[in-house]
Amino acid sequence: MKKSFFILLMSIMPATAMTQTTNETFTFGNISAMMIVMFFFVLLIIALLLIFRDLICWYFKINQVVRTQEEIKGILKELKEKNSKTK
């Protein structure tokens, strides 16, 4: 989590340096154009992560791990019920 936050922060820092300009062509009222661009950039990154979520889960075998854990959970429930009936 800290690493992804650091990468996001480092990707935004160059854009925030550009917002310190005094040129009036870069501002929309009180909000600078670069802040608006950064907002849409972050939204784009989030949208891409949501779109490619299945690909990421497949690559890191997350779906397979979850399926295996559910099977283990079912087997443990069966063993627990079987054990409680024998007592």
N, CA, C and O atoms as a GROMACS GRO file, in nm:
protein
  348
    1MET      N    1   0.083  -0.119   0.000
    1MET     CA    2   0.000   0.000   0.000
    1MET      C    3   0.087   0.125   0.000
    1MET      O    4   0.060   0.219  -0.074
    2LYS      N    5   0.191   0.126   0.084
    2LYS     CA    6   0.277   0.242   0.091
    2LYS      C    7   0.351   0.264  -0.040
    2LYS      O    8   0.373   0.378  -0.082
    3LYS      N    9   0.390   0.154  -0.104
    3LYS     CA   10   0.464   0.165  -0.229
    3LYS      C   11   0.375   0.224  -0.339
    3LYS      O   12   0.421   0.311  -0.414
    4SER      N   13   0.249   0.180  -0.350
    4SER     CA   14   0.161   0.233  -0.453
    4SER      C   15   0.128   0.379  -0.425
    4SER      O   16   0.116   0.459  -0.518
    5PHE      N   17   0.112   0.416  -0.296
    5PHE     CA   18   0.087   0.555  -0.263
    5PHE      C   19   0.207   0.642  -0.301
    5PHE      O   20   0.191   0.752  -0.353
    6PHE      N   21   0.327   0.591  -0.275
    6PHE     CA   22   0.448   0.664  -0.309
    6PHE      C   23   0.460   0.683  -0.460
    6PHE      O   24   0.498   0.791  -0.506
    7ILE      N   25   0.429   0.580  -0.538
    7ILE     CA   26   0.436   0.590  -0.684
    7ILE      C   27   0.334   0.692  -0.735
    7ILE      O   28   0.365   0.772  -0.823
    8LEU      N   29   0.212   0.689  -0.679
    8LEU     CA   30   0.110   0.785  -0.718
    8LEU      C   31   0.155   0.927  -0.684
    8LEU      O   32   0.138   1.019  -0.763
    9LEU      N   33   0.212   0.944  -0.566
    9LEU     CA   34   0.258   1.076  -0.523
    9LEU      C   35   0.370   1.127  -0.614
    9LEU      O   36   0.372   1.244  -0.652
   10MET      N   37   0.462   1.038  -0.650
   10MET     CA   38   0.573   1.079  -0.736
   10MET      C   39   0.525   1.111  -0.877
   10MET      O   40   0.586   1.193  -0.945
   11SER      N   41   0.418   1.048  -0.923
   11SER     CA   42   0.366   1.078  -1.057
   11SER      C   43   0.293   1.211  -1.058
   11SER      O   44   0.284   1.276  -1.163
   12ILE      N   45   0.239   1.253  -0.944
   12ILE     CA   46   0.165   1.379  -0.936
   12ILE      C   47   0.257   1.497  -0.911
   12ILE      O   48   0.225   1.609  -0.951
   13MET      N   49   0.370   1.476  -0.846
   13MET     CA   50   0.457   1.586  -0.806
   13MET      C   51   0.502   1.676  -0.921
   13MET      O   52   0.499   1.798  -0.905
   14PRO      N   53   0.543   1.623  -1.036
   14PRO     CA   54   0.581   1.715  -1.144
   14PRO      C   55   0.466   1.803  -1.190
   14PRO      O   56   0.487   1.919  -1.228
   15ALA      N   57   0.345   1.750  -1.188
   15ALA     CA   58   0.229   1.829  -1.228
   15ALA      C   59   0.200   1.939  -1.127
   15ALA      O   60   0.158   2.048  -1.166
   16THR      N   61   0.221   1.912  -0.998
   16THR     CA   62   0.194   2.014  -0.898
   16THR      C   63   0.298   2.126  -0.905
   16THR      O   64   0.269   2.240  -0.867
   17ALA      N   65   0.416   2.095  -0.952
   17ALA     CA   66   0.517   2.200  -0.967
   17ALA      C   67   0.476   2.299  -1.074
   17ALA      O   68   0.509   2.417  -1.066
   18MET      N   69   0.404   2.252  -1.174
   18MET     CA   70   0.359   2.338  -1.281
   18MET      C   71   0.246   2.430  -1.236
   18MET      O   72   0.223   2.533  -1.300
   19THR      N   73   0.176   2.396  -1.130
   19THR     CA   74   0.063   2.478  -1.084
   19THR      C   75   0.109   2.605  -1.014
   19THR      O   76   0.027   2.691  -0.984
   20GLN      N   77   0.239   2.618  -0.987
   20GLN     CA   78   0.288   2.734  -0.915
   20GLN      C   79   0.316   2.853  -1.007
   20GLN      O   80   0.367   2.955  -0.962
   21THR      N   81   0.283   2.840  -1.133
   21THR     CA   82   0.307   2.948  -1.228
   21THR      C   83   0.210   3.063  -1.202
   21THR      O   84   0.100   3.042  -1.152
   22THR      N   85   0.251   3.183  -1.237
   22THR     CA   86   0.166   3.300  -1.217
   22THR      C   87   0.095   3.340  -1.345
   22THR      O   88   0.023   3.440  -1.347
   23ASN      N   89   0.115   3.265  -1.451
   23ASN     CA   90   0.051   3.295  -1.578
   23ASN      C   91  -0.099   3.270  -1.566
   23ASN      O   92  -0.140   3.162  -1.523
   24GLU      N   93  -0.180   3.367  -1.602
   24GLU     CA   94  -0.325   3.358  -1.586
   24GLU      C   95  -0.390   3.263  -1.686
   24GLU      O   96  -0.506   3.227  -1.669
   25THR      N   97  -0.318   3.222  -1.790
   25THR     CA   98  -0.378   3.132  -1.888
   25THR      C   99  -0.394   2.991  -1.834
   25THR      O  100  -0.466   2.911  -1.893
   26PHE      N  101  -0.328   2.959  -1.724
   26PHE     CA  102  -0.336   2.824  -1.669
   26PHE      C  103  -0.441   2.812  -1.560
   26PHE      O  104  -0.450   2.705  -1.499
   27THR      N  105  -0.519   2.911  -1.532
   27THR     CA  106  -0.614   2.903  -1.421
   27THR      C  107  -0.757   2.915  -1.470
   27THR      O  108  -0.786   2.985  -1.566
   28PHE      N  109  -0.846   2.846  -1.402
   28PHE     CA  110  -0.990   2.858  -1.421
   28PHE      C  111  -1.046   2.908  -1.288
   28PHE      O  112  -1.086   2.828  -1.204
   29GLY      N  113  -1.050   3.035  -1.269
   29GLY     CA  114  -1.097   3.089  -1.142
   29GLY      C  115  -0.997   3.060  -1.033
   29GLY      O  116  -0.881   3.098  -1.044
   30ASN      N  117  -1.041   2.993  -0.928
   30ASN     CA  118  -0.953   2.960  -0.815
   30ASN      C  119  -0.881   2.826  -0.833
   30ASN      O  120  -0.785   2.798  -0.761
   31ILE      N  121  -0.927   2.744  -0.929
   31ILE     CA  122  -0.868   2.611  -0.948
   31ILE      C  123  -0.779   2.615  -1.071
   31ILE      O  124  -0.821   2.660  -1.178
   32SER      N  125  -0.657   2.570  -1.056
   32SER     CA  126  -0.565   2.573  -1.170
   32SER      C  127  -0.596   2.460  -1.267
   32SER      O  128  -0.655   2.358  -1.229
   33ALA      N  129  -0.556   2.478  -1.391
   33ALA     CA  130  -0.582   2.378  -1.495
   33ALA      C  131  -0.506   2.250  -1.466
   33ALA      O  132  -0.554   2.141  -1.497
   34MET      N  133  -0.389   2.261  -1.409
   34MET     CA  134  -0.310   2.141  -1.382
   34MET      C  135  -0.377   2.055  -1.275
   34MET      O  136  -0.366   1.932  -1.281
   35MET      N  137  -0.444   2.114  -1.179
   35MET     CA  138  -0.515   2.036  -1.078
   35MET      C  139  -0.631   1.961  -1.142
   35MET      O  140  -0.659   1.847  -1.104
   36ILE      N  141  -0.698   2.023  -1.238
   36ILE     CA  142  -0.806   1.956  -1.308
   36ILE      C  143  -0.751   1.841  -1.391
   36ILE      O  144  -0.810   1.733  -1.394
   37VAL      N  145  -0.639   1.863  -1.457
   37VAL     CA  146  -0.576   1.758  -1.536
   37VAL      C  147  -0.533   1.642  -1.445
   37VAL      O  148  -0.551   1.526  -1.481
   38MET      N  149  -0.477   1.674  -1.329
   38MET     CA  150  -0.436   1.570  -1.235
   38MET      C  151  -0.556   1.489  -1.187
   38MET      O  152  -0.548   1.367  -1.173
   39PHE      N  153  -0.668   1.556  -1.163
   39PHE     CA  154  -0.789   1.488  -1.118
   39PHE      C  155  -0.835   1.388  -1.224
   39PHE      O  156  -0.867   1.273  -1.192
   40PHE      N  157  -0.840   1.431  -1.350
   40PHE     CA  158  -0.881   1.340  -1.456
   40PHE      C  159  -0.778   1.231  -1.481
   40PHE      O  160  -0.814   1.120  -1.520
   41PHE      N  161  -0.651   1.260  -1.458
   41PHE     CA  162  -0.546   1.159  -1.471
   41PHE      C  163  -0.565   1.050  -1.367
   41PHE      O  164  -0.553   0.931  -1.399
   42VAL      N  165  -0.594   1.087  -1.244
   42VAL     CA  166  -0.618   0.989  -1.138
   42VAL      C  167  -0.743   0.908  -1.169
   42VAL      O  168  -0.745   0.787  -1.149
   43LEU      N  169  -0.849   0.974  -1.218
   43LEU     CA  170  -0.970   0.903  -1.257
   43LEU      C  171  -0.941   0.804  -1.369
   43LEU      O  172  -0.995   0.693  -1.369
   44LEU      N  173  -0.858   0.843  -1.465
   44LEU     CA  174  -0.821   0.754  -1.574
   44LEU      C  175  -0.746   0.633  -1.523
   44LEU      O  176  -0.773   0.520  -1.565
   45ILE      N  177  -0.652   0.653  -1.432
   45ILE     CA  178  -0.576   0.542  -1.374
   45ILE      C  179  -0.670   0.446  -1.300
   45ILE      O  180  -0.658   0.324  -1.315
   46ILE      N  181  -0.762   0.500  -1.222
   46ILE     CA  182  -0.857   0.416  -1.149
   46ILE      C  183  -0.945   0.338  -1.246
   46ILE      O  184  -0.970   0.219  -1.224
   47ALA      N  185  -0.992   0.403  -1.352
   47ALA     CA  186  -1.076   0.335  -1.451
   47ALA      C  187  -0.997   0.223  -1.520
   47ALA      O  188  -1.051   0.114  -1.542
   48LEU      N  189  -0.872   0.248  -1.554
   48LEU     CA  190  -0.790   0.146  -1.618
   48LEU      C  191  -0.766   0.028  -1.525
   48LEU      O  192  -0.769  -0.087  -1.568
   49LEU      N  193  -0.743   0.056  -1.397
   49LEU     CA  194  -0.725  -0.053  -1.301
   49LEU      C  195  -0.852  -0.137  -1.288
   49LEU      O  196  -0.844  -0.260  -1.276
   50LEU      N  197  -0.968  -0.072  -1.289
   50LEU     CA  198  -1.093  -0.148  -1.282
   50LEU      C  199  -1.116  -0.229  -1.408
   50LEU      O  200  -1.167  -0.341  -1.402
   51ILE      N  201  -1.080  -0.174  -1.523
   51ILE     CA  202  -1.098  -0.244  -1.650
   51ILE      C  203  -1.006  -0.366  -1.657
   51ILE      O  204  -1.049  -0.473  -1.700
   52PHE      N  205  -0.882  -0.350  -1.615
   52PHE     CA  206  -0.784  -0.457  -1.624
   52PHE      C  207  -0.775  -0.543  -1.498
   52PHE      O  208  -0.680  -0.619  -1.482
   53ARG      N  209  -0.874  -0.531  -1.410
   53ARG     CA  210  -0.873  -0.606  -1.285
   53ARG      C  211  -0.868  -0.757  -1.309
   53ARG      O  212  -0.792  -0.828  -1.244
   54ASP      N  213  -0.949  -0.806  -1.402
   54ASP     CA  214  -0.950  -0.949  -1.430
   54ASP      C  215  -0.814  -0.997  -1.481
   54ASP      O  216  -0.768  -1.104  -1.444
   55LEU      N  217  -0.753  -0.917  -1.565
   55LEU     CA  218  -0.621  -0.954  -1.616
   55LEU      C  219  -0.517  -0.958  -1.504
   55LEU      O  220  -0.433  -1.047  -1.499
   56ILE      N  221  -0.524  -0.861  -1.415
   56ILE     CA  222  -0.431  -0.856  -1.302
   56ILE      C  223  -0.455  -0.975  -1.209
   56ILE      O  224  -0.360  -1.038  -1.163
   57CYS      N  225  -0.583  -1.005  -1.182
   57CYS     CA  226  -0.615  -1.120  -1.095
   57CYS      C  227  -0.569  -1.250  -1.159
   57CYS      O  228  -0.520  -1.338  -1.089
   58TRP      N  229  -0.584  -1.264  -1.291
   58TRP     CA  230  -0.538  -1.384  -1.360
   58TRP      C  231  -0.386  -1.395  -1.351
   58TRP      O  232  -0.333  -1.503  -1.325
   59TYR      N  233  -0.316  -1.285  -1.373
   59TYR     CA  234  -0.170  -1.288  -1.374
   59TYR      C  235  -0.114  -1.330  -1.238
   59TYR      O  236  -0.020  -1.409  -1.232
   60PHE      N  237  -0.169  -1.277  -1.132
   60PHE     CA  238  -0.120  -1.309  -0.998
   60PHE      C  239  -0.192  -1.429  -0.937
   60PHE      O  240  -0.172  -1.460  -0.819
   61LYS      N  241  -0.276  -1.498  -1.016
   61LYS     CA  242  -0.347  -1.621  -0.975
   61LYS      C  243  -0.434  -1.598  -0.851
   61LYS      O  244  -0.450  -1.688  -0.769
   62ILE      N  245  -0.491  -1.479  -0.838
   62ILE     CA  246  -0.574  -1.447  -0.722
   62ILE      C  247  -0.703  -1.527  -0.724
   62ILE      O  248  -0.746  -1.577  -0.621
   63ASN      N  249  -0.766  -1.539  -0.842
   63ASN     CA  250  -0.891  -1.615  -0.851
   63ASN      C  251  -0.870  -1.760  -0.811
   63ASN      O  252  -0.955  -1.819  -0.745
   64GLN      N  253  -0.758  -1.818  -0.851
   64GLN     CA  254  -0.728  -1.957  -0.818
   64GLN      C  255  -0.706  -1.973  -0.667
   64GLN      O  256  -0.751  -2.071  -0.608
   65VAL      N  257  -0.638  -1.878  -0.605
   65VAL     CA  258  -0.614  -1.883  -0.461
   65VAL      C  259  -0.746  -1.874  -0.384
   65VAL      O  260  -0.767  -1.946  -0.287
   66VAL      N  261  -0.835  -1.785  -0.428
   66VAL     CA  262  -0.965  -1.770  -0.361
   66VAL      C  263  -1.046  -1.898  -0.374
   66VAL      O  264  -1.108  -1.944  -0.278
   67ARG      N  265  -1.046  -1.957  -0.494
   67ARG     CA  266  -1.120  -2.081  -0.516
   67ARG      C  267  -1.066  -2.193  -0.426
   67ARG      O  268  -1.143  -2.270  -0.369
   68THR      N  269  -0.934  -2.202  -0.415
   68THR     CA  270  -0.873  -2.304  -0.330
   68THR      C  271  -0.908  -2.282  -0.184
   68THR      O  272  -0.937  -2.378  -0.112
   69GLN      N  273  -0.906  -2.158  -0.140
   69GLN     CA  274  -0.941  -2.129  -0.001
   69GLN      C  275  -1.088  -2.162   0.028
   69GLN      O  276  -1.120  -2.208   0.138
   70GLU      N  277  -1.177  -2.140  -0.069
   70GLU     CA  278  -1.317  -2.174  -0.050
   70GLU      C  279  -1.334  -2.326  -0.040
   70GLU      O  280  -1.416  -2.374   0.039
   71GLU      N  281  -1.258  -2.401  -0.120
   71GLU     CA  282  -1.263  -2.547  -0.111
   71GLU      C  283  -1.215  -2.594   0.027
   71GLU      O  284  -1.275  -2.683   0.087
   72ILE      N  285  -1.107  -2.535   0.075
   72ILE     CA  286  -1.053  -2.571   0.207
   72ILE      C  287  -1.156  -2.539   0.315
   72ILE      O  288  -1.174  -2.616   0.409
   73LYS      N  289  -1.221  -2.425   0.302
   73LYS     CA  290  -1.322  -2.385   0.400
   73LYS      C  291  -1.438  -2.485   0.401
   73LYS      O  292  -1.487  -2.522   0.508
   74GLY      N  293  -1.482  -2.530   0.282
   74GLY     CA  294  -1.589  -2.628   0.274
   74GLY      C  295  -1.548  -2.761   0.337
   74GLY      O  296  -1.628  -2.822   0.408
   75ILE      N  297  -1.426  -2.806   0.310
   75ILE     CA  298  -1.377  -2.931   0.368
   75ILE      C  299  -1.369  -2.920   0.520
   75ILE      O  300  -1.405  -3.014   0.591
   76LEU      N  301  -1.321  -2.807   0.569
   76LEU     CA  302  -1.313  -2.789   0.715
   76LEU      C  303  -1.451  -2.787   0.780
   76LEU      O  304  -1.467  -2.838   0.890
   77LYS      N  305  -1.550  -2.730   0.712
   77LYS     CA  306  -1.687  -2.731   0.766
   77LYS      C  307  -1.739  -2.873   0.774
   77LYS      O  308  -1.800  -2.913   0.873
   78GLU      N  309  -1.714  -2.951   0.668
   78GLU     CA  310  -1.758  -3.090   0.667
   78GLU      C  311  -1.692  -3.169   0.781
   78GLU      O  312  -1.757  -3.247   0.850
   79LEU      N  313  -1.564  -3.148   0.799
   79LEU     CA  314  -1.493  -3.216   0.908
   79LEU      C  315  -1.544  -3.176   1.044
   79LEU      O  316  -1.555  -3.258   1.135
   80LYS      N  317  -1.576  -3.048   1.058
   80LYS     CA  318  -1.628  -2.998   1.186
   80LYS      C  319  -1.764  -3.060   1.215
   80LYS      O  320  -1.791  -3.103   1.328
   81GLU      N  321  -1.851  -3.065   1.112
   81GLU     CA  322  -1.984  -3.125   1.131
   81GLU      C  323  -1.972  -3.274   1.161
   81GLU      O  324  -2.043  -3.327   1.247
   82LYS      N  325  -1.883  -3.342   1.090
   82LYS     CA  326  -1.861  -3.484   1.111
   82LYS      C  327  -1.807  -3.511   1.252
   82LYS      O  328  -1.847  -3.606   1.318
   83ASN      N  329  -1.716  -3.423   1.295
   83ASN     CA  330  -1.656  -3.437   1.428
   83ASN      C  331  -1.759  -3.410   1.538
   83ASN      O  332  -1.759  -3.477   1.641
   84SER      N  333  -1.846  -3.311   1.516
   84SER     CA  334  -1.946  -3.277   1.618
   84SER      C  335  -2.054  -3.384   1.629
   84SER      O  336  -2.112  -3.403   1.735
   85LYS      N  337  -2.081  -3.456   1.519
   85LYS     CA  338  -2.181  -3.563   1.522
   85LYS      C  339  -2.129  -3.687   1.595
   85LYS      O  340  -2.206  -3.760   1.658
   86THR      N  341  -2.000  -3.710   1.586
   86THR     CA  342  -1.941  -3.829   1.650
   86THR      C  343  -1.928  -3.812   1.800
   86THR      O  344  -1.915  -3.912   1.871
   87LYS      N  345  -1.930  -3.692   1.852
   87LYS     CA  346  -1.914  -3.670   1.997
   87LYS      C  347  -2.040  -3.693   2.070
   87LYS      O  348  -2.045  -3.679   2.192
   0.00000   0.00000   0.00000
